[in-house]
C-alpha cells in the first residue's frame, strides 16, 4: 500500500491543458441519532457500494465487523480510542487465541491496550514483535464458524515526523494521517497467524475484508476525510468539537486524514463521486487529479470490472511516497499536486488501479507484493496505452525499463517477499521487471486470451485473497498452455 516512487514517464507529453477550476461541493449528511453496529443488518453499507456489488453484503458471512470510536485531542497527535470487533473463525480448526496488529508501535508512534474483553472474560494480552503484535488467549477455543466479540480501549500517540514508512501515520505540516491506527486482527491462513515486522520499503498490512462503523470526535475546525461514506454529523452549537460517523465495507483497512486547511473539489464521473481534499493553493492540481482519476476508472472498468464503491476520495498529505492507496481513498504527496508535475498522472493512475489490485482483490503484500504492485504497474501501462495510444504505451514502458535498469537488468525473481530484496532491488524488480512480466505473459498467452484471463481473475478473486498459484492456474486454463517455464523465468526463485 505504501508506494515506491515512479520514474518520470514523459508526462509533459501526455498532460492536456488544465480545465477551469470546479466549484467545491460538500455532501449533506443525515442528522439522525448516531447508528450502532448491527451484525445482522448490513444495509447501512449498501449506499456506499456500486450496484453491481451490493449483493456481496450477503456473501461474506465471516467478515469481521469493527465498531471504532476515535477521539482526536486538541494537539492533533494524541488519540484515544475504543473498539468492539465481532470476529468469526473462518478456518476448519479451532482457534485458541486471536492476534491483533498494533502498527503504531512500529510506525514511529505508540499504541497501548491494557486489557481485552473477550466474550465477557477480561484478559490481559501478551505483547511481542516490538509490541506490534497483541495476542489474546481465549478462555475456550473458538470453534469453526463460531463468533466472538472482543472489546478494548486504546491510546495512540502519533509521530510528528514522516520518516518511517513514508509517513503513513503522522502529524506533520498541520496534516494528521491515521493509517492502521486501530487494533487490526491479523490474517489467519495456511501459514497460521500472519505477523512479522514489515520492512520499511514496502507495505505493512495484509488484511481480509471487514466492515467498519467508525465515529470520530475531533476539533470543530478540522476537515475530516475518511475511508467509507459519511452517514452522520453533529457539531456542538456553541462548542469547539464535532462528531462524524462513517460506514465502510467491505474494505481491507481503515484510514483517516484531517487538516484545518483542506478544501474540497468534486467531480462526478461514471457513477462515482470523486473528491480531492487539499489546501486552496493546490486547487488546479486537484482538478487535474480528478480528470485523471475519472479516465482511470473508465479504463479499468472496461478492462477489469466495475469500480466497487460510489465514492473515491483523494487527500493531499506530506507523505514521502508519491501516492498511497486505501479502500476507496488515495493519499497523494502534496509536493506533486500540480497540474503539470511529471509524476502526477502516473501516480494517480497507479493508485486508482490499486482499487482493483490490493483492495477488491487482496493478496499477501509482504510475501507476494508483485501480485498487487507489479500487476498495478501493468494496469498503469494499459491506462497510458488506452489514453494516448502507442506513444503512451512506449512512454510508460520506458519508465518500467528504467526501473529495472537500476539493478542492471538483473534477473532477480519478481516473486520474492519484500524482506528478501536488498536496497533498490524491491523498487527495481517488483515495480520495474514485475510490470514487464505481465507484458511477457500477455504475449505468451495472446492478447485475446490474456484479456479474458484478467477479467476472470478479477471476477474469481473479488473480495478474497489471490495467490500466485491461483493466478498461474487460471492463466493456463485461459490459454490452454503450460506457463511453467515463463513463471519460473520471471517469478519464482
Order of alpha helices (4+ residues) and beta strands (2+ residues): alpha-beta-beta-beta-beta-beta-beta-beta-beta-beta-beta-beta-beta-beta-beta-beta-beta-beta-beta-beta-beta-beta-alpha-beta-beta-beta-alpha-alpha-alpha-alpha-alpha-alpha
